[in-house]
Amino acid sequence: MDEVDPVDLVHPHLPRNFRQRHAGFNRRGLLSPDRQVERLAKDFENQGGFTERLYRVRSTKRRNLK
């Protein structure tokens, strides 16, 4: 009997090379929720929240139109 790749069981509708790459990211912890939350917190501290960034973009655009 052929060995079944666990990635095929979880995401059978995705292309095989994508599933293998995604599984590799998971094994290395690159898709870890903890790392994602840490990154979001760091981005928020450095760049502000959505409203702050939106205000900056719109203000810059208005200044450039005048």
LINMO-V399262 format. One record per residue. RES is the residue in one letter. SS is DSSP state (alpha for helix, beta for strand, coil for the rest). PSI is psi in degrees with one decimal (NA if undefined). D_CENTER is the distance of its C-alpha to the mean C-alpha in Angstrom with 2 decimals. Layout:
res->RES ss->SS psi->PSI d_center->D_CENTER
res->RES ss->SS psi->PSI d_center->D_CENTER
//
This chain:
res->M ss->coil psi->138.6 d_center->36.92
res->D ss->coil psi->146.5 d_center->33.66
res->E ss->coil psi->135.1 d_center->30.89
res->V ss->coil psi->128.6 d_center->27.96
res->D ss->coil psi->124.8 d_center->24.43
res->P ss->alpha psi->-27.2 d_center->22.53
res->V ss->alpha psi->-36.5 d_center->19.44
res->D ss->alpha psi->-31.7 d_center->21.82
res->L ss->alpha psi->-35.1 d_center->22.77
res->V ss->alpha psi->-41.5 d_center->19.38
res->H ss->coil psi->65.8 d_center->18.06
res->P ss->coil psi->-20.4 d_center->21.33
res->H ss->coil psi->-12.3 d_center->20.43
res->L ss->coil psi->152.2 d_center->17.78
res->P ss->coil psi->144.6 d_center->19.22
res->R ss->alpha psi->-44.1 d_center->20.26
res->N ss->alpha psi->-33.8 d_center->18.72
res->F ss->alpha psi->-44.2 d_center->15.21
res->R ss->alpha psi->-41.8 d_center->15.99
res->Q ss->alpha psi->-42.5 d_center->17.36
res->R ss->alpha psi->-44.4 d_center->14.50
res->H ss->alpha psi->-42.7 d_center->12.04
res->A ss->alpha psi->-37.7 d_center->14.80
res->G ss->alpha psi->-40.9 d_center->15.13
res->F ss->alpha psi->-43.4 d_center->11.64
res->N ss->alpha psi->-42.0 d_center->12.47
res->R ss->alpha psi->-34.6 d_center->15.88
res->R ss->coil psi->-1.5 d_center->14.83
res->G ss->coil psi->13.2 d_center->12.72
res->L ss->coil psi->-19.1 d_center->9.49
res->L ss->coil psi->16.3 d_center->7.79
res->S ss->coil psi->132.2 d_center->10.24
res->P ss->alpha psi->-35.1 d_center->10.05
res->D ss->alpha psi->-43.2 d_center->12.29
res->R ss->alpha psi->-36.5 d_center->10.25
res->Q ss->alpha psi->-42.1 d_center->7.33
res->V ss->alpha psi->-41.4 d_center->10.38
res->E ss->alpha psi->-43.1 d_center->12.08
res->R ss->alpha psi->-41.2 d_center->9.62
res->L ss->alpha psi->-40.4 d_center->9.78
res->A ss->alpha psi->-43.2 d_center->13.49
res->K ss->alpha psi->-44.6 d_center->14.00
res->D ss->alpha psi->-39.6 d_center->12.59
res->F ss->alpha psi->-43.2 d_center->14.77
res->E ss->alpha psi->-40.2 d_center->17.71
res->N ss->alpha psi->-35.9 d_center->17.57
res->Q ss->alpha psi->-8.9 d_center->16.77
res->G ss->coil psi->179.2 d_center->17.85
res->G ss->coil psi->-179.0 d_center->16.72
res->F ss->alpha psi->-44.4 d_center->16.19
res->T ss->alpha psi->-41.1 d_center->19.98
res->E ss->alpha psi->-43.3 d_center->20.79
res->R ss->alpha psi->-39.7 d_center->18.59
res->L ss->alpha psi->-43.5 d_center->20.01
res->Y ss->alpha psi->-44.9 d_center->23.47
res->R ss->alpha psi->-44.8 d_center->23.14
res->V ss->alpha psi->-46.1 d_center->22.13
res->R ss->alpha psi->-39.6 d_center->24.90
res->S ss->alpha psi->-43.3 d_center->27.44
res->T ss->alpha psi->-42.5 d_center->26.90
res->K ss->alpha psi->-42.0 d_center->27.28
res->R ss->alpha psi->-43.1 d_center->30.44
res->R ss->alpha psi->-38.3 d_center->31.92
res->N ss->alpha psi->-21.7 d_center->31.44
res->L ss->alpha psi->-23.3 d_center->33.16
res->K ss->coil psi->NA d_center->36.27
//
